[in-house]
Amino acid sequence: MDPREIDEVLDEHPAVATAAVVGAPHAIRGEEIAAAIVLNPGSEVTEEELQSYVREPVAAYKYSRIVWDH
């Protein structure tokens, strides 16, 4: 996984101010792809919407399964 690739796609979303992709612990796989995001003021977006947005240009095994917003 290249976290920068996912970061760049998330940063292009109109609701996202910035994003950081990290590894999160996973009981079976050892690690899961996760994205921490900061939304633009007044923006709203669901985890499912962001995952769908990333699925278009990024291979399925690379996109974030977990999204944290702040």
N, C-alpha and C positions, 0 to 999 in steps of 0.2 A: 504494500500500500504506500502510495505517495501522499501524505497528508496535505501537502501544498496543493495538489490537484483538486482535492475536495474543498479546501479553504477558498481557492479561487472561484470555484463554481458558486459556493454559498455567498461569497462577497458580491457576486453579480446580482443576487436576488434583491429586488427593490426594498424589501422590508428589513434586510440585514445590514447593520452598520459594520460589523466585523465578526469573524468566526475563527475558531481554532479547533483543529481536529486532533484528537488524542486517543490513546489506547485506554480502555476501561477494562477492569477485571471481568472475566467471564468464567463461570464454573466449569464448563465443558471444553471450550476452545482455548482457554487461557487468557485471551484478550479479545475485546470487541471494539469496533470502531465507534467513536463518539464525537459529537461536535458541540462545542460550547459557543453560543452565539449571543451577540448583543444586538437588539433590534433598534432601528431608527426610531426617534421619538414619535409617538403616535401610531406606530405601525403595529399590526397584529398579523400573526401567521401561526398555523398549527405545525406540530411536529410532522404530521402526515404530509402537509403541503410542502414542507422543506425536503422531506425524503423523496417525494415524487419529483420535485424540481431537480434534485441531484441525480436521480435515476436516469434522466434523459441522456446526459453526456458522459456519465461515469458508469463503468462496469458494475454489475450487481454486487460482486463480492467486495467492492471498495466503498460503497456508500454507507453513511452513518446509520446505524441501527438505533442509536441513542442520541437525543438532542436535548441539551440543557439551555435554557434561556435565562437571561439576567436583565 
